[in-house]
Amino acid sequence: MNVQNSIGKLKIEKRAYINGKYVNAIGGEVIEKISPIDGTDLSGIVSCKKEDINLAVKAAKEAFESGVWSRSTHTYRKEVLLCLASLMEEKREILALLDTYETGRAYKNYYEDSIPKAIEALRYFAESIDKYYDMAVPADNTEFGIIKKVPLGVVGLIIPWNDPMVVAAWKYGPALAMGNSVVLKPAEQSSLSAIYLAGLTKEAGIPDGVFNVVPGYGEIAGKELALHKDVRGIFFTGSSEVGKKIMTYAGKSNMKKVGLECGGKGPYIITDSCSNIKESAKVLADNMFYNQGQICSAPSKVIVAERKYDEFLNALKVECERYVPGDPFDDCNNVGCVVSREQYNKVKGYIDEGFKSGAEIYQAKNVKKHHKNACCIQPTIISCIDEKNRLVTEEIFGPVVVVLKAKDTYDAVRIANDSNYGLAGAVWTDDLNEAFYVANSVETGLFHINSYGNDDNRAPFGGVKESGLGKDKSIYAFDEYSDLKSIWVHIRR
């Protein structure tokens, strides 16, 4: 697929979407950036500031208070959201094209995996809303109580660039299903698909003001959204550093509800009893390298029993050759670029530091660089490194995995938990008792046994420690976008 020909056929919308209309930013500013694919200028998406955020929140609040969506029936909201999912399916190629154009991730990966997952998530939430029950409290003959979930009101959603449509659906799906109005701030690196999605929401029948998109820089638009006193909930996916700022903004404003899905350094444990080393290495590579390592739940901290260490390391070196980056618009290519030159330099800096530290570095050999300005990084394995090195403790967010030795299972658990993060993890073992010991002992919000990344929408997703708070996905996500309200009834005799 040719980038210029494919994109050239599209009328790319770069404006904000507020109160059912595409509008320019009041100040006239735009986001400036270059393509990670070939270095061409991608500037021009509007950059919203405080005045634009105020307009979007005002529209969302008025729509919420009107009841046109917030007090509509579950059946109506379900039908509209299912219609939106069908429209996304019809426009799947365009959504994949826009995300590839901006982020440099492989088109094939977006088209075959990411966009379908977003559609599936939206359908899950739409189908679940009329199966999510309130509760009654039986008391005595003259009294009883009702405990119900009520929508928060206006919610702000701040979306990351590494998987824009999926994470957005995880958040606006349950938010809209519960009856909230949404103001969505996409990442400045990946705004086009969210802007396009906004037009589909109108076509699906979502009333004006209920769904708004305000592109802009995180430190400006995102901050103003988190500080806004008419926003009753702020939900963010991104770095732990920014997540802490979001919590501060919520406290400084109106103590709004906060949901955070932040960084990770996923421990991936191979015990002495694991007999399927090749499969464990393949699954690791599949989940570590497919998006140039730009996955918050990536299993980037591998902990291997001493007796299995060399065998596993050799198997992983073979597997990483399947994920050499190339032209993102090549239909046969599974791996594209990192999202920006800034991210490229950051990840390369970590790798260079690994060389200087004396660690052993292996990088995939089959180079397929398609353009001199492409921001592509070879899959990289770092071994023979001290477990306190910052390459082991910090989230690199690139195709870089560190491999450590463990004396035994207890030592592996200790190394896994010696981390500020706690998002996802895994253990590979043939011992059922050992499997559950490790699963129960490692401090993560999600844990896999002899697998990785194959959970679905029924399983909540979110971390502990500096990986955040709250949950995306599953029926539990409705709890994030609602408040509990108790109604007590006295019946006169």
C-alpha positions as CSV (number, residue, x, y, z in Angstrom):
1,M,0.0,0.0,0.0
2,N,1.3,3.4,-0.9
3,V,1.1,6.1,1.8
4,Q,0.6,9.1,-0.5
5,N,-2.0,7.4,-2.7
6,S,-4.0,6.0,0.2
7,I,-4.0,9.1,2.4
8,G,-4.5,11.3,-0.7
9,K,-7.9,9.8,-1.3
10,L,-9.1,10.9,2.1
11,K,-10.5,14.2,3.2
12,I,-8.7,14.3,6.6
13,E,-10.5,16.3,9.2
14,K,-8.2,18.1,11.6
15,R,-10.6,20.2,13.6
16,A,-12.1,19.7,17.1
17,Y,-15.6,18.3,17.5
18,I,-17.7,20.3,19.9
19,N,-21.5,20.2,20.4
20,G,-22.0,18.2,17.2
21,K,-19.9,20.3,14.9
22,Y,-16.3,20.4,13.6
23,V,-14.7,23.7,14.7
24,N,-11.3,25.4,14.6
25,A,-9.5,26.2,17.9
26,I,-10.3,29.7,19.1
27,G,-6.7,30.7,19.2
28,G,-5.9,29.3,15.8
29,E,-2.9,27.2,17.0
30,V,-2.1,23.8,15.5
31,I,-0.1,20.8,16.6
32,E,3.3,20.6,15.0
33,K,4.9,17.2,14.3
34,I,6.6,15.1,11.7
35,S,5.9,11.6,10.4
36,P,7.8,8.7,12.1
37,I,7.5,6.9,8.8
38,D,9.5,9.2,6.5
39,G,9.9,12.5,8.3
40,T,7.3,14.5,6.3
41,D,5.4,17.3,8.0
42,L,2.2,16.2,9.7
43,S,1.4,19.6,11.3
44,G,-2.1,21.1,11.1
45,I,-4.4,19.4,13.7
46,V,-6.0,22.1,15.8
47,S,-4.4,22.6,19.2
48,C,-7.2,23.3,21.8
49,K,-6.6,25.5,24.8
50,K,-8.6,26.6,27.9
51,E,-11.2,28.4,25.9
52,D,-11.9,25.4,23.7
53,I,-12.0,23.0,26.7
54,N,-14.5,25.4,28.3
55,L,-16.8,25.3,25.3
56,A,-16.6,21.5,25.0
57,V,-17.3,21.0,28.7
58,K,-20.2,23.5,28.6
59,A,-21.8,21.6,25.7
60,A,-21.3,18.3,27.5
61,K,-22.8,19.6,30.7
62,E,-25.9,21.1,29.0
63,A,-26.4,17.9,27.1
64,F,-26.2,15.9,30.3
65,E,-28.6,18.1,32.2
66,S,-31.1,18.1,29.4
67,G,-31.5,14.4,29.8
68,V,-31.4,13.7,26.1
69,W,-28.9,11.0,26.7
70,S,-28.4,10.7,30.4
71,R,-32.1,9.9,31.1
72,S,-32.7,7.9,27.9
73,T,-33.5,4.2,28.2
74,H,-30.9,1.5,28.3
75,T,-32.4,0.0,25.1
76,Y,-31.9,3.3,23.2
77,R,-28.3,3.8,24.3
78,K,-27.6,0.2,23.5
79,E,-29.0,0.5,19.9
80,V,-27.1,3.7,19.3
81,L,-23.8,2.3,20.5
82,L,-24.2,-0.9,18.4
83,C,-24.9,1.3,15.4
84,L,-21.7,3.2,16.1
85,A,-19.8,-0.1,16.3
86,S,-21.2,-1.1,12.9
87,L,-20.2,2.2,11.4
88,M,-16.7,1.7,12.7
89,E,-16.6,-1.7,11.1
90,E,-17.7,-0.2,7.8
91,K,-14.9,2.4,8.1
92,R,-12.3,0.0,9.5
93,E,-9.9,0.7,6.7
94,I,-10.0,4.5,7.1
95,L,-9.5,4.2,10.9
96,A,-6.5,1.9,10.4
97,L,-5.1,4.2,7.7
98,L,-5.4,7.3,9.8
99,D,-3.7,5.7,12.9
100,T,-0.9,4.3,10.7
101,Y,-0.3,7.6,9.0
102,E,0.2,9.4,12.3
103,T,1.8,6.8,14.6
104,G,3.8,4.6,12.1
105,R,2.5,1.4,13.6
106,A,1.9,-1.3,10.9
107,Y,-1.3,-0.9,8.9
108,K,-1.8,-4.7,9.0
109,N,-1.7,-4.7,12.8
110,Y,-4.2,-1.9,13.0
111,Y,-6.5,-3.4,10.4
112,E,-6.4,-7.0,11.5
113,D,-6.1,-6.6,15.3
114,S,-6.4,-3.1,16.9
115,I,-9.5,-1.7,15.2
116,P,-11.5,-5.0,15.4
117,K,-10.6,-5.1,19.2
118,A,-12.0,-1.5,19.6
119,I,-15.2,-2.5,17.8
120,E,-15.5,-5.7,19.9
121,A,-15.0,-3.7,23.1
122,L,-17.7,-1.2,22.2
123,R,-20.2,-4.0,21.4
124,Y,-19.4,-5.7,24.7
125,F,-20.3,-2.6,26.7
126,A,-23.4,-1.9,24.6
127,E,-24.6,-5.4,25.1
128,S,-23.8,-5.3,28.8
129,I,-25.6,-2.2,29.9
130,D,-29.1,-3.7,30.2
131,K,-27.6,-6.6,32.1
132,Y,-26.0,-4.5,34.8
133,Y,-28.4,-4.4,37.7
134,D,-29.0,-2.1,40.7
135,M,-29.7,-3.6,44.1
136,A,-32.4,-3.6,46.7
137,V,-32.0,-3.8,50.5
138,P,-34.9,-5.6,52.2
139,A,-35.5,-4.1,55.7
140,D,-38.8,-4.7,57.4
141,N,-42.5,-4.2,56.6
142,T,-42.3,-0.4,56.4
143,E,-38.9,0.3,55.0
144,F,-36.6,-0.8,52.2
145,G,-33.6,0.6,50.3
146,I,-32.5,0.9,46.7
147,I,-28.8,1.1,45.8
148,K,-28.4,2.3,42.2
149,K,-25.6,3.4,39.9
150,V,-26.0,6.9,38.6
151,P,-23.8,8.6,35.8
152,L,-21.2,11.0,37.0
153,G,-22.1,13.8,34.5
154,V,-19.3,15.2,32.3
155,V,-16.3,12.9,32.1
156,G,-12.9,13.7,30.6
157,L,-11.0,11.0,28.8
158,I,-7.3,11.4,28.0
159,I,-6.2,8.8,25.5
160,P,-2.6,7.5,24.7
161,W,-1.0,7.2,21.3
162,N,0.1,3.6,21.4
163,D,-3.3,2.0,20.7
164,P,-5.7,4.9,20.2
165,M,-9.0,3.3,19.2
166,V,-8.8,0.4,21.6
167,V,-8.1,2.4,24.7
168,A,-10.7,5.0,23.7
169,A,-13.3,2.3,23.3
170,W,-12.4,0.9,26.7
171,K,-13.3,4.3,28.2
172,Y,-16.0,6.0,26.1
173,G,-17.9,2.7,25.8
174,P,-18.8,2.3,29.5
175,A,-18.9,6.1,30.0
176,L,-21.6,6.6,27.3
177,A,-23.4,3.4,28.2
178,M,-23.9,4.7,31.7
179,G,-25.4,8.0,30.4
180,N,-22.4,10.3,30.8
181,S,-21.4,13.1,28.4
182,V,-17.8,12.7,27.2
183,V,-15.0,15.2,26.4
184,L,-12.2,13.1,24.8
185,K,-8.6,14.5,24.5
186,P,-6.6,12.3,22.1
187,A,-2.8,12.2,22.3
188,E,-1.2,14.9,20.1
189,Q,0.7,12.0,18.4
190,S,-2.5,10.3,17.3
191,S,-5.6,12.5,17.0
192,L,-7.0,11.8,13.5
193,S,-8.9,8.6,14.2
194,A,-10.6,10.1,17.3
195,I,-11.6,13.2,15.2
196,Y,-13.0,10.9,12.5
197,L,-14.8,8.8,15.1
198,A,-16.6,11.9,16.3
199,G,-18.3,12.2,13.0
200,L,-19.4,8.6,13.2
201,T,-21.0,9.2,16.6
202,K,-23.3,11.8,15.0
203,E,-24.2,9.5,12.2
204,A,-25.0,6.8,14.8
205,G,-27.4,9.1,16.6
206,I,-25.5,10.2,19.6
207,P,-27.0,13.7,20.5
208,D,-25.0,16.9,20.0
209,G,-22.9,17.7,23.1
210,V,-22.8,14.1,24.4
211,F,-19.5,13.2,22.6
212,N,-16.8,15.9,22.1
213,V,-13.2,15.6,20.9
214,V,-10.6,18.3,21.8
215,P,-7.2,17.6,20.3
216,G,-4.2,19.4,21.7
217,Y,-1.1,19.1,23.8
218,G,-1.4,17.1,27.0
219,E,0.3,19.8,29.2
220,I,-2.3,22.4,27.9
221,A,-5.6,20.7,26.8
222,G,-5.2,17.7,29.0
223,K,-4.3,19.7,32.1
224,E,-7.3,22.1,31.6
225,L,-9.7,19.2,31.2
226,A,-8.4,17.6,34.4
227,L,-8.7,20.9,36.3
228,H,-12.1,21.8,35.0
229,K,-14.6,22.1,37.9
230,D,-17.6,20.9,35.8
231,V,-15.8,17.7,34.9
232,R,-16.9,15.0,37.4
233,G,-14.5,12.3,36.4
234,I,-11.1,12.2,34.6
235,F,-9.8,9.0,33.1
236,F,-6.3,8.7,31.8
237,T,-4.0,6.2,30.1
238,G,-0.3,7.1,29.8
239,S,2.8,7.5,31.9
240,S,3.0,7.2,35.7
241,E,4.6,10.6,35.8
242,V,1.6,12.3,34.1
243,G,-0.8,10.1,36.0
244,K,0.4,11.6,39.3
245,K,-0.2,15.1,37.9
246,I,-3.7,14.1,36.9
247,M,-4.4,13.1,40.6
248,T,-3.0,16.5,41.7
249,Y,-5.2,18.4,39.2
250,A,-8.3,16.5,40.4
251,G,-7.5,17.4,44.0
252,K,-6.9,21.1,43.2
253,S,-10.2,21.4,41.4
254,N,-13.3,19.6,42.6
255,M,-12.0,16.2,43.9
256,K,-13.4,14.6,40.7
257,K,-13.3,10.9,40.3
258,V,-10.0,9.6,38.9
259,G,-9.1,6.5,36.9
260,L,-5.5,5.9,35.8
261,E,-3.9,3.2,33.7
262,C,-0.2,4.0,33.8
263,G,3.2,2.5,33.2
264,G,4.4,-1.1,33.5
265,K,7.4,-3.3,33.6
266,G,5.7,-6.7,33.2
267,P,7.5,-9.5,34.9
268,Y,7.6,-12.7,32.8
269,I,8.8,-15.7,34.9
270,I,10.2,-18.9,33.5
271,T,10.6,-21.5,36.3
272,D,12.8,-24.5,36.5
273,S,9.8,-26.8,35.9
274,C,8.9,-25.2,32.6
275,S,9.2,-27.7,29.8
276,N,7.9,-25.6,26.9
277,I,10.8,-23.1,26.5
278,K,10.2,-22.5,22.8
279,E,6.6,-21.6,23.2
280,S,7.3,-19.3,26.2
281,A,9.9,-17.5,24.1
282,K,7.4,-17.2,21.1
283,V,4.6,-15.8,23.3
284,L,7.0,-13.3,24.9
285,A,8.2,-12.1,21.4
286,D,4.5,-11.8,20.2
287,N,3.6,-9.6,23.1
288,M,6.8,-7.7,23.4
289,F,7.8,-6.6,19.9
290,Y,4.6,-6.4,17.8
291,N,4.2,-2.6,18.3
292,Q,7.9,-1.8,18.7
293,G,7.5,-2.5,22.4
294,Q,5.1,0.4,22.8
295,I,2.7,-1.5,25.1
296,C,2.1,-0.6,28.7
297,S,1.5,-4.2,29.7
298,A,4.5,-5.5,27.7
299,P,6.4,-8.4,29.4
300,S,9.7,-6.4,29.3
301,K,11.3,-7.8,32.5
302,V,12.0,-11.5,32.0
303,I,13.1,-13.6,35.0
304,V,14.5,-17.1,34.2
305,A,15.5,-20.0,36.4
306,E,19.3,-20.4,36.2
307,R,19.0,-23.9,34.7
308,K,16.8,-22.7,31.9
309,Y,18.5,-19.4,31.3
310,D,20.7,-20.2,28.3
311,E,18.0,-22.3,26.5
312,F,15.4,-19.5,26.9
313,L,17.8,-16.7,25.8
314,N,18.8,-18.6,22.6
315,A,15.1,-19.3,21.8
316,L,14.2,-15.7,22.3
317,K,16.9,-14.5,20.0
318,V,15.4,-16.7,17.3
319,E,11.9,-15.4,17.9
320,C,12.8,-11.7,17.9
321,E,13.9,-12.0,14.2
322,R,10.2,-12.3,13.3
323,Y,9.6,-8.7,14.5
324,V,12.1,-6.6,12.5
325,P,10.4,-3.3,11.7
326,G,9.7,-2.2,8.1
327,D,7.4,-0.1,6.0
328,P,4.2,0.3,8.0
329,F,2.1,0.5,4.8
330,D,3.4,-2.8,3.5
331,D,0.4,-5.2,3.8
332,C,2.8,-8.1,4.5
333,N,4.6,-6.3,7.3
334,N,3.6,-6.7,10.9
335,V,5.9,-4.1,12.5
336,G,6.3,-0.4,11.8
337,C,7.9,2.5,13.6
338,V,8.0,4.0,17.1
339,V,5.7,6.9,17.3
340,S,8.1,9.9,17.0
341,R,11.7,11.0,16.7
342,E,11.5,12.0,20.4
343,Q,10.5,8.5,21.4
344,Y,13.1,7.0,19.0
345,N,15.9,9.0,20.7
346,K,14.7,8.1,24.2
347,V,14.7,4.3,23.4
348,K,18.0,4.5,21.6
349,G,19.4,6.3,24.6
350,Y,18.5,3.4,26.9
351,I,20.1,0.9,24.5
352,D,23.3,3.0,24.3
353,E,23.4,3.0,28.1
354,G,23.1,-0.7,28.1
355,F,26.2,-1.0,25.8
356,K,28.1,1.3,28.1
357,S,27.1,-0.6,31.3
358,G,28.8,-3.7,30.0
359,A,25.6,-5.7,29.6
360,E,25.3,-8.2,26.8
361,I,23.1,-6.8,23.9
362,Y,21.5,-8.8,21.1
363,Q,19.7,-7.0,18.3
364,A,17.7,-8.7,15.5
365,K,19.8,-9.0,12.4
366,N,17.3,-8.9,9.5
367,V,17.3,-5.1,8.9
368,K,14.5,-3.8,6.6
369,K,14.7,-0.1,7.0
370,H,12.4,1.4,4.3
371,H,13.4,5.1,4.6
372,K,16.4,7.0,5.9
373,N,14.2,9.0,8.2
374,A,12.2,6.1,9.6
375,C,12.0,5.9,13.4
376,C,12.5,2.1,13.5
377,I,14.4,0.2,16.2
378,Q,15.5,-3.4,16.0
379,P,14.1,-5.8,18.7
380,T,16.7,-5.7,21.5
381,I,17.5,-8.3,24.2
382,I,19.7,-7.1,27.2
383,S,21.2,-9.8,29.4
384,C,23.9,-10.1,32.1
385,I,22.8,-6.9,33.7
386,D,22.4,-5.9,37.3
387,E,18.8,-6.1,38.5
388,K,19.1,-2.6,40.0
389,N,20.1,-1.0,36.7
390,R,17.6,1.6,35.5
391,L,17.1,-0.4,32.3
392,V,15.6,-3.1,34.5
393,T,13.6,-0.8,36.8
394,E,12.3,1.9,34.4
395,E,9.7,1.6,31.7
396,I,11.5,2.0,28.3
397,F,8.4,1.7,26.1
398,G,10.3,0.4,23.2
399,P,11.3,-3.0,21.7
400,V,13.8,-3.7,24.5
401,V,13.5,-6.6,26.9
402,V,15.8,-7.4,29.8
403,V,16.5,-11.0,30.9
404,L,17.6,-11.8,34.5
405,K,18.5,-15.0,36.3
406,A,16.7,-16.2,39.4
407,K,18.0,-18.8,41.9
408,D,14.6,-20.3,42.5
409,T,10.9,-19.5,42.4
410,Y,11.0,-17.4,45.6
411,D,13.8,-15.4,44.2
412,A,11.9,-14.9,41.0
413,V,8.9,-13.5,42.9
414,R,11.2,-11.2,44.8
415,I,12.7,-9.8,41.6
416,A,9.3,-9.4,40.1
417,N,8.0,-7.4,43.0
418,D,11.1,-5.2,43.3
419,S,9.4,-2.7,41.1
420,N,7.4,0.5,41.2
421,Y,5.0,-0.9,38.7
422,G,2.3,-3.6,38.9
423,L,0.3,-3.9,35.7
424,A,0.6,-7.3,34.2
425,G,2.8,-10.4,34.5
426,A,3.1,-14.1,33.8
427,V,4.6,-17.4,34.9
428,W,5.5,-20.4,32.8
429,T,5.6,-23.6,34.8
430,D,4.5,-27.3,34.7
431,D,3.8,-27.3,38.4
432,L,0.2,-26.3,39.3
433,N,1.1,-25.5,42.9
434,E,4.0,-23.3,41.8
435,A,1.7,-21.6,39.2
436,F,-0.8,-20.4,41.8
437,Y,1.9,-19.5,44.3
438,V,3.5,-17.1,41.8
439,A,0.2,-15.8,40.5
440,N,-1.0,-14.9,44.0
441,S,2.4,-13.5,45.1
442,V,3.4,-11.2,42.2
443,E,1.9,-7.7,42.7
444,T,0.0,-7.0,39.5
445,G,-3.5,-6.2,38.4
446,L,-3.5,-8.9,35.7
447,F,-1.5,-12.2,35.7
448,H,-1.2,-15.0,33.2
449,I,-0.2,-18.7,33.7
450,N,1.5,-20.3,30.7
451,S,0.2,-17.5,28.4
452,Y,0.2,-13.8,27.9
453,G,-2.1,-11.2,26.4
454,N,-4.9,-13.6,25.6
455,D,-7.5,-12.3,28.0
456,D,-10.7,-10.7,26.6
457,N,-13.3,-8.0,27.4
458,R,-14.7,-10.0,30.4
459,A,-11.5,-9.5,32.4
460,P,-10.8,-6.2,34.1
461,F,-7.6,-4.5,33.1
462,G,-5.7,-2.1,35.4
463,G,-2.7,-2.1,37.7
464,V,-1.5,-1.6,41.3
465,K,1.3,0.6,42.7
466,E,2.4,3.2,40.1
467,S,0.7,1.4,37.3
468,G,-2.5,3.2,38.4
469,L,-5.9,2.8,39.9
470,G,-9.3,1.7,38.6
471,K,-10.2,-0.7,35.8
472,D,-10.8,-0.7,32.1
473,K,-12.7,-3.5,30.4
474,S,-15.3,-5.9,31.9
475,I,-18.5,-5.3,33.7
476,Y,-16.4,-3.6,36.5
477,A,-15.7,-0.7,34.1
478,F,-19.2,0.6,34.7
479,D,-18.3,1.2,38.3
480,E,-15.6,3.7,37.2
481,Y,-18.1,5.9,35.3
482,S,-20.9,6.0,37.9
483,D,-21.6,6.8,41.5
484,L,-23.5,4.7,44.1
485,K,-26.7,6.4,45.3
486,S,-28.7,5.0,48.2
487,I,-32.4,5.7,48.3
488,W,-34.3,4.8,51.5
489,V,-38.0,4.4,51.4
490,H,-40.4,4.5,54.3
491,I,-43.9,3.2,53.6
492,R,-46.8,4.5,55.7
493,R,-49.2,1.9,57.1
